[in-house]
């Protein structure tokens, strides 16, 4: 995930950012690689899919800003040319094309998937001074799946967002109609319908009504109707540390009967040294649920995270997550991300130390009590070294050891990247995961993987990515290659 800010804005490797939609924090990012004007981030935690148009906020690192200021002051100002900023377009967006080839094999069976695809993203707010705006996110692909028994050809076009908005200048009122995300009730996800949000300096409120898209085709479906409302108290803009408290209620109904009814509580606080995020869902047990869960109300989903940074160099974190299910949107999945997802439920604590301007050390302990990992404890240590030599060489190494009732094992991963010329970035990565099963009826397993990526920004508008990835295990192997080009306007 890329953002258009880098060291010039006060970012460095390891900096944490909060992704905000409306007045609600929906995700936390960590900067993995950074240049002067651009950063590559990984998603640390999320309660909703991060999309173009969301905002990211962070506290600039003073040492980085000071270093940039000294560098800029040392430049020969007589060589600078006076430039004129192009007038901004009322509608911004991105058009992308991709081509994916994937080969899978196990034993004597092999298969090949080829998939050309494109995506279109449009964002317009108060277009040409009017109160109207729009959001469009459409993705389409044509897939050919060939295997020894034959081949199949399928096509799909999915609309992730298609909404128009009415938002008069300085009114603080927004009405959106169409397929959209809730600005405050991130637990809802996508819905087709109408949403009304009112934002004032110290409070916000809103309501929504609509239906869930078809889970298989992403087409319109009136099978599950849902409604929700919320109120929120928050700090006034530009008044120091940011905080918000949200109280909401959501109900979904299938065929006129209760599917789920629950309350939603969320609290956030973010300052230079302390960040807190908490979310709690409480199900109301009516109808058929009273016979399953019992009467009254049941706390069904808890998420809490605390990060304390006594200095810019040291950060301490802790958290707890017992959410039963989480929608995880992955553009790419390898054994490392699958491993971390399986240990999502539970409690964790860790520390991060940034030293010498180039070195970051991380250590954390996680105790899982649910999910795919069952009951297990894991210990992780990682080292990141960045911006070495004129090639901007970076190296990161991570190792994790876990023990559990179902299995135990290790995961090791490493990556090396460099920026040899302009905006061109190259990366090599790989790793190995081994699992020893507690049950003798299930065999032990070992998986290795490696990948290579190259990406480059061509001017201010074009971005080119080439990637290849290979994974091999005891009974299956996977090779995939992708080429992507996107144009931002």
Secondary structure, 3 states (H helix, E strand, C coil): CEECCCHHHCCCCCCEEEEEECCEEEEEEEEEEECCCCEEEEEEEECCCCCCCCEEECCCCHHHHHHHHHHHHCCCHHHCCCCCCCCCCCEEEEEEEEEEEEEEEECCEEEEEEEEEEEEEEEECCHHHCCEEEEEEEEEEEEEEEECCEEEEEEEEEEEEEEEEECCCCCCEEEEEEEEECCCCCCCCEEEEEEEEEECCCEEEEEEEEECCCCCCCCCCCCEEEEEEEEEEECCCCCCCEEEEEEEEEEEEECCEEEEEEEEEEEEEECCCEEEEEEEEEEECCCHHHHHHCCCEEEEEEEEEEEECCCCCEEEEEEEECCCCCCCCCCCCCHHHHHHHHCCCEEEEEEEEEECCCEEEEEEEEEEECHHHCEEEEEEEEEEEEEECCCCEEEEEEEEEEEECCEEEEEEEEEEEEEEECCEEEEEEEEEEEEEECCCCCCCEEEEEEEEEEEEEECCCEEEEEEEEEEECCCCEEEEEEEEEEEEC
